Amino acid sequence: MAELEPEPRFSSFKRTQIILQHLGMSKHTDSEPEVFLERKGCAGVITLNRPKTLNSLTLSMIQQIYTQLKKWEQEPETSLIIIKGAGEKAFCAGGDVRVISEAGKAKQKLAQDFFREEYTLNYAIGTCQKPYVALIHGITMGGGVGVSVHGHFRVATEKTLFAMPETALGLFPDVGGGYFLPRLPGKLGYLLALTGFRLKGRDVQKGGIATHFVDSDKLTMLEKDLLVLKSPSKENVAEVLDTYQKKSKIDQDKPFILEEHMDNINRCFSANTMEQIIQNLQEDGSPFALEQLKTIKKLSPTSLKITLRQITEGSSKSLPEVLTMEYRLSQALLRGHDFYEGVRAVLVDKDQNPKWKPAKLEEIPDEFLNDCFKSLGSDDLKF
């Protein structure tokens, strides 16, 4: 797939757009199920099975996974949960946003239900009592991060490609992004949230998204070794994963791609406003800072402002509090303009030329932002 060829070091914005376009191919024409839910050995194994759409999540898949996860949690004979994606290209490239956009435009309930049930699943994974292992081989973005990052173990390979590219779609990094992103080292999570910066391979682990790194040719064997465990504890699972990680040699000695930029990132992204972050990047003036600036200027101003506040507030909230906040934000953006325009520009017409409204950060009133974060009363997402 062309978008995964080697690329200039920091100019990944267009390639992310190409990957996102697969989320627009929403018709599932195969007779096979969209998700396999199987008992194997000691484990319940979830396989996302929409490889043609990079295993993007539908509402039906989310509902099936949630129901089965809750059953497995109660079954004494199931002592481990494994989630993976079918095919070689992707673990999961996100939620099926084109379908959500169409439903939102038509004022259909699906647009509410999708976010509500997706975030409920994210919480169930975050509170799962049994060891939960996500094999995040290939593209892992948006909703794919939501069904992996809140679990106990996330195993990356050299093919893993992580991003939270929602600000390019007029959305925000949801699925609990407000919880896990501000808890990454320094201001790394702020960079990832606001710019959609991509991490690959070992960098996904070094950045704190994955807990382990395993060479992809060892993944099948790793899964087999996990399945034969007898009533494993989290410690038993960690032991197996640690052993495989020690055997993995790919990019072993390579420094974290952002290591040399972390001081700049921490300084530039420490500001309380988007306007100040932009000013910091301009004043920094390094090629890296200017590349981030170039990306930010293409993104939805509304999304940027909402995202900065979401991440800032999320840094001191619990996971359920963050998911409740994100549900409010999702419903606010469904009532707005930029989400539909982002989906049109990236997934439908594919002209990559969204017309954001408002077009400038300074045109977004504080009252609008406050309204986005307001309680929905009886319609709030509750845990």
ChimeraX attribute file (.defattr): number of C-alpha atoms within 10 A of each C-alpha:
attribute: neighborCount
match mode: 1-to-1
recipient: residues
	/A:1	7
	/A:2	8
	/A:3	13
	/A:4	15
	/A:5	8
	/A:6	7
	/A:7	10
	/A:8	7
	/A:9	8
	/A:10	13
	/A:11	16
	/A:12	16
	/A:13	19
	/A:14	12
	/A:15	15
	/A:16	21
	/A:17	19
	/A:18	18
	/A:19	21
	/A:20	26
	/A:21	17
	/A:22	19
	/A:23	24
	/A:24	20
	/A:25	17
	/A:26	17
	/A:27	10
	/A:28	13
	/A:29	8
	/A:30	9
	/A:31	6
	/A:32	10
	/A:33	13
	/A:34	20
	/A:35	21
	/A:36	19
	/A:37	17
	/A:38	13
	/A:39	16
	/A:40	15
	/A:41	18
	/A:42	19
	/A:43	26
	/A:44	24
	/A:45	24
	/A:46	22
	/A:47	20
	/A:48	26
	/A:49	23
	/A:50	26
	/A:51	20
	/A:52	19
	/A:53	24
	/A:54	28
	/A:55	30
	/A:56	32
	/A:57	27
	/A:58	20
	/A:59	19
	/A:60	13
	/A:61	17
	/A:62	20
	/A:63	16
	/A:64	15
	/A:65	20
	/A:66	18
	/A:67	11
	/A:68	14
	/A:69	21
	/A:70	15
	/A:71	12
	/A:72	20
	/A:73	18
	/A:74	12
	/A:75	9
	/A:76	9
	/A:77	15
	/A:78	21
	/A:79	24
	/A:80	28
	/A:81	25
	/A:82	24
	/A:83	22
	/A:84	23
	/A:85	29
	/A:86	21
	/A:87	16
	/A:88	13
	/A:89	22
	/A:90	27
	/A:91	32
	/A:92	31
	/A:93	30
	/A:94	29
	/A:95	24
	/A:96	22
	/A:97	24
	/A:98	20
	/A:99	21
	/A:100	25
	/A:101	21
	/A:102	15
	/A:103	17
	/A:104	20
	/A:105	14
	/A:106	11
	/A:107	13
	/A:108	13
	/A:109	11
	/A:110	17
	/A:111	22
	/A:112	18
	/A:113	13
	/A:114	23
	/A:115	23
	/A:116	22
	/A:117	17
	/A:118	25
	/A:119	26
	/A:120	22
	/A:121	22
	/A:122	26
	/A:123	21
	/A:124	18
	/A:125	24
	/A:126	20
	/A:127	14
	/A:128	18
	/A:129	16
	/A:130	21
	/A:131	22
	/A:132	25
	/A:133	26
	/A:134	26
	/A:135	26
	/A:136	30
	/A:137	29
	/A:138	26
	/A:139	25
	/A:140	30
	/A:141	28
	/A:142	24
	/A:143	25
	/A:144	29
	/A:145	28
	/A:146	27
	/A:147	29
	/A:148	28
	/A:149	24
	/A:150	25
	/A:151	24
	/A:152	21
	/A:153	22
	/A:154	26
	/A:155	24
	/A:156	31
	/A:157	28
	/A:158	20
	/A:159	19
	/A:160	26
	/A:161	26
	/A:162	28
	/A:163	24
	/A:164	29
	/A:165	26
	/A:166	26
	/A:167	27
	/A:168	31
	/A:169	24
	/A:170	26
	/A:171	25
	/A:172	31
	/A:173	28
	/A:174	27
	/A:175	30
	/A:176	31
	/A:177	29
	/A:178	32
	/A:179	26
	/A:180	20
	/A:181	24
	/A:182	23
	/A:183	18
	/A:184	15
	/A:185	13
	/A:186	15
	/A:187	20
	/A:188	21
	/A:189	26
	/A:190	24
	/A:191	18
	/A:192	21
	/A:193	26
	/A:194	28
	/A:195	25
	/A:196	27
	/A:197	21
	/A:198	20
	/A:199	22
	/A:200	21
	/A:201	22
	/A:202	27
	/A:203	26
	/A:204	27
	/A:205	20
	/A:206	20
	/A:207	19
	/A:208	18
	/A:209	23
	/A:210	25
	/A:211	20
	/A:212	22
	/A:213	30
	/A:214	26
	/A:215	21
	/A:216	21
	/A:217	11
	/A:218	14
	/A:219	17
	/A:220	9
	/A:221	12
	/A:222	17
	/A:223	17
	/A:224	12
	/A:225	13
	/A:226	21
	/A:227	22
	/A:228	13
	/A:229	17
	/A:230	15
	/A:231	16
	/A:232	19
	/A:233	14
	/A:234	17
	/A:235	10
	/A:236	15
	/A:237	19
	/A:238	18
	/A:239	12
	/A:240	15
	/A:241	23
	/A:242	16
	/A:243	12
	/A:244	18
	/A:245	19
	/A:246	12
	/A:247	12
	/A:248	18
	/A:249	11
	/A:250	15
	/A:251	12
	/A:252	11
	/A:253	8
	/A:254	9
	/A:255	12
	/A:256	16
	/A:257	17
	/A:258	16
	/A:259	12
	/A:260	10
	/A:261	14
	/A:262	16
	/A:263	12
	/A:264	18
	/A:265	24
	/A:266	16
	/A:267	15
	/A:268	22
	/A:269	23
	/A:270	16
	/A:271	15
	/A:272	11
	/A:273	15
	/A:274	21
	/A:275	12
	/A:276	14
	/A:277	18
	/A:278	20
	/A:279	15
	/A:280	20
	/A:281	22
	/A:282	15
	/A:283	12
	/A:284	16
	/A:285	13
	/A:286	12
	/A:287	11
	/A:288	18
	/A:289	19
	/A:290	16
	/A:291	17
	/A:292	21
	/A:293	19
	/A:294	14
	/A:295	18
	/A:296	19
	/A:297	12
	/A:298	17
	/A:299	26
	/A:300	29
	/A:301	25
	/A:302	28
	/A:303	23
	/A:304	24
	/A:305	20
	/A:306	25
	/A:307	26
	/A:308	22
	/A:309	17
	/A:310	24
	/A:311	27
	/A:312	18
	/A:313	15
	/A:314	24
	/A:315	17
	/A:316	14
	/A:317	15
	/A:318	12
	/A:319	22
	/A:320	20
	/A:321	17
	/A:322	25
	/A:323	29
	/A:324	22
	/A:325	25
	/A:326	28
	/A:327	26
	/A:328	22
	/A:329	24
	/A:330	21
	/A:331	19
	/A:332	17
	/A:333	20
	/A:334	21
	/A:335	15
	/A:336	13
	/A:337	16
	/A:338	27
	/A:339	28
	/A:340	24
	/A:341	21
	/A:342	26
	/A:343	28
	/A:344	20
	/A:345	20
	/A:346	23
	/A:347	23
	/A:348	15
	/A:349	10
	/A:350	16
	/A:351	10
	/A:352	18
	/A:353	13
	/A:354	22
	/A:355	15
	/A:356	20
	/A:357	17
	/A:358	15
	/A:359	15
	/A:360	12
	/A:361	17
	/A:362	11
	/A:363	11
	/A:364	15
	/A:365	11
	/A:366	11
	/A:367	8
	/A:368	12
	/A:369	16
	/A:370	10
	/A:371	12
	/A:372	21
	/A:373	20
	/A:374	13
	/A:375	15
	/A:376	15
	/A:377	7
	/A:378	7
	/A:379	10
	/A:380	15
	/A:381	21
	/A:382	12
	/A:383	10
